[in-house]
């Protein structure tokens, strides 16, 4: 962070998806992205951007997850089912983490300069889905 950014009180912005990116369906944290978030929050304003429909219950769930995992988001943005590209670009994000290839492609189309990270964790998903089915069936 340079001195001017510090004086103006404005840090660079990074955005992250919530579902499947920070938290798996099981409610467990995706520790890879949680740890990345912890590192980024030191020098960036990190926002959660989710396609979820906004509700007080969903906001409470996200805020509890953030608190329980020591994460400090600058804010939570709900796109209410729409693609995230408008919200991410309006926030001025220079880096976005998401597990949805459609979202990442939409962002790259809207702004070829934004950096995107596909945070899909195949090993974790394989582990999760294999645990749903008993191989003896």
C-alpha positions, -999 to +999 in steps of 0.1 A: +000+000+000+014+034-009+013+065+014-013+083-008-038+054-005-032+053+033-038+091+036-070+090+015-082+060+035-089+040+004-074+006-001-074-014-033-105-036-036-107-074-039-140-093-042-149-128-033-179-151-039-193-167-008-210-200-016-186-228-026-158-203-025-156-194+012-181-219+026-190-254+013-226-267+014-217-286+046-212-252+063-175-260+066-150-233+055-129-237+024-097-231+042-077-223+010-098-192+003-104-184+040-066-182+044-062-162+013-089-138+026-070-134+058-039-124+040-057-100+016-076-082+044-043-068+057-038-046+026-071-046+007-108-038+012-123-072+007-160-074-002-182-105-004-203-105-036-230-132-039-258-139-063-280-149-033-313-131-028-308-106+000-325-115+033-317-107+069-312-145+075-286-148+047-268-117+058-267-130+094-253-164+082-225-147+062-216-123+090-215-152+115-192-172+091-170-142+087-168-136+125-162-173+133-133-175+108-116-142+117-125-125+084-132-088+081-152-079+050-157-043+041-192-052+030-215-078+016-232-072-018-262-093-029-269-094-066-303-111-062-297-137-088-279-115-114-244-120-126-218-103-104-199-084-130-218-050-125-214-051-087-177-062-089-168-035-114-188-008-095-168-016-063-136-011-083-123-046-077-090-055-093-092-092-083-122-115-079-123-151-065-152-173-077-159-209-084-184-202-112-168-202-147-198-182-161-192-154-136-154-154-143-160-152-181-186-124-176-161-104-156-133-109-181-157-098-209-168-067-190-132-057-180-103-076-196-080-059-170-095-075-140-077-105-125-099-135-117-092-166-097-111-198-102-114-211-066-131-243-075-116-270-053-121-303-072-105-325-045-128-311-018-159-314-040-150-350-049-145-358-012-179-341-003-199-359-030-183-393-024-193-390+012-229-387+002-230-421-014-223-454+003-203-475-020-221-506-007-254-496-023 
